[in-house]
Structures are given as C-alpha cells and as structure tokens.
Amino acid sequence: MLENIRKIDGIESVGDGEERPDYFVQKDGLTFAGTHLIVDLWDGDGFNDANLIEKTLRRAIEVAGATLLHFHIHAFEPDGLSGVAVLAESHISFHSWPERGYMALDIFMCGRTDPYKAIPVLKEAFKPGTLQLNEIKRGIVS
C-alpha cells in the first residue's frame, strides 16, 4: 500500500489519484501518524467537576491547535466521570476516580497539532500533586 502513496508538498496522492492533505507527522527523522500522550494526574482538584473538565479540555484543544468535533461526558454514581473529545486530529479521553484523587487522560493528535501544549493547561486547572507523562508515537512508517 505504501508504494501507492507519493508525497507532493504536504498533499498525498493516493492510488486512485485523489489528492488530500497528509496528516502524518515528520519529526526527529521519523514519519508517524501522531503523538499519543498518556497522562496521569494525582492529588489534584476538580476531578468530579464536569464543567471544569469540559472547560479545561476545550482550552487544551484550542492551545494544541486541534479541531473539536464532539464532546461527551458521562457521570457515574456516586462519583467519577468519563468523557471524550473527538477531534478532527484524533481524540482526548479521560476517566476520573475522585475518591482516589486520580484522573487518567489520553491525548492523541496528528497533523500540525502539539499535544504537549495541553499539559500546562491541565496543570493550571487541576493543580495535581503529581503528573506522570508517557509518549507513544503511533503509526511509525519510517
């Protein structure tokens, strides 16, 4: 399949001749689909506040240069929230366990976005005692 794709100034020409933007990332000598950040927040504030979480993630999406398509949050009883922001460039999902002082987030973005720009927004809003961060490069082709 890769032999049927050729790059022309950031536009892909796929086997059928149709041209479309190339959202794969070229960074540090690699070409890959996107950056997936795995973020764990511990001992922070607002992990059961749906309004704060939505406002914060919308701001994180904006500063990262991504495009929001859909946002949904589900509340559990008695506590805890799960949600997803579907992006044109992929997604941000989260799950919170306020009773344990913990929130897990996945931030996956492709194209010209910068998911690392979301991290200061998360720190400012939730004031975690600890933030653990792991990066995965998804879809490495070279």
N, C-alpha and C positions, 0 to 999 in steps of 0.2 A: 504494500500500500504506500509506503513512504516514497518509493520510486515514482509514484504518480503525482507527487506534490513538488512543486517548484516555487521558490520564494522570489517575488518581484517587488522590491521596495515596500516590504511590510504587507503585501497583499498576496494571498495564496491563490494559485490557480490549481484547482483540484481536477483530477482526471476528466470530469465532464466539461471542462473549460470554464466553469463558473468561477468568478473571482469573488473573494470575500476577505475581510481583514484577518490577519494572523494574530491570535491572542496568546500564542505561546510566548514564553519569556526567554530572553537571551541575557544571561548574567553569569559572571565569573567563568566564562568559557563554556557554559552549559546551555543547552536549549531544553526547556521543560514546560509542562502545562501550567504550573503555578506553584505558589508558595502556600503551604498549609501550616499554620501556627496552632499548636496545642497549648492552651493557656490554662493554668490552674491558679485560682485566687483563693487565698486562705485568710481567715480572720479579718474580713472586710465588712463594709456597711452596705445595706440596701439589697441584699441577696434575695429578699422576698418582696421587693417593691417593683411591681411590673412597670409602673410609669417611669421610674428612674432607669430601669434596664432598657426599656424601649428608647427613651430619650438619649441615653448614653450610646447605645449601639447605632442609632441613626447618625449621631455625631461622628462616631468612629468610622462609619461607612463613608461619610462625607469627606473627612480628612484623609482617608486612604485613597480617595479618588474613584470609588466604586459607585455603581448604579443600583439603587434599591428597586426591586420588582414587587416584593411581597413580604409582609411581616406578620408573624403569628406567635402569640404567647398562650400557653396553657398553664392554668394554676391547679396545683394539687392540694388536697386537704390532708392535714391541716396547714401544711407549709410546703413550699418548694414550687419552682417554676421551671418550665422548659419552653424553648422557643427557637424559632429560626427566622433569619432574614435571608430571603432568596435574592441573590444579586445577579445582574447580567454577567458578572465575572465569577460567580460561584455562590458562596454562602457564608454566613456566620450562624452557628448554632450554639445554644447554651443550655445547661442544666444546673439548677441550684439546690443545695441542701442547706438551708439557713440554720437548721438545728445543729449542723456540724461546722458552720462558718465556712462553707466551701461553695465555690462556683467553678464549673468546667466550661471552657469555651473552645470551639473550633473556628478558626478564621482561615478560610481557603479562598484565595483570589488569584486570578490570572490576568493577563494583559498588562496594561501600564499602571496598575494599581500598586500601592505599597502597604501591605497589611501591617507592617511594623509601626506605621503611623497611628494605628488604633491603640497601641499599648499605653501611651501617655494618657489618652482619653479614659481608658479603663482604670488606670491608677488614680487619676484625679477624682473620678466619680465614686469608686468603691473603696478607696483607701485601704487596700489589702495589707495585712502584716507581712505576707509573703506572696510573691508572684513567681510561679515556675513557668518557663517558656521552652518549648521544643519546636524545631522547624523540620518539616519534611518537604523536599522538593518532589512534586507529583509529576508523573509522566515524563521522566527524563528520556530524551531521544538521542542526545549527543553530549 
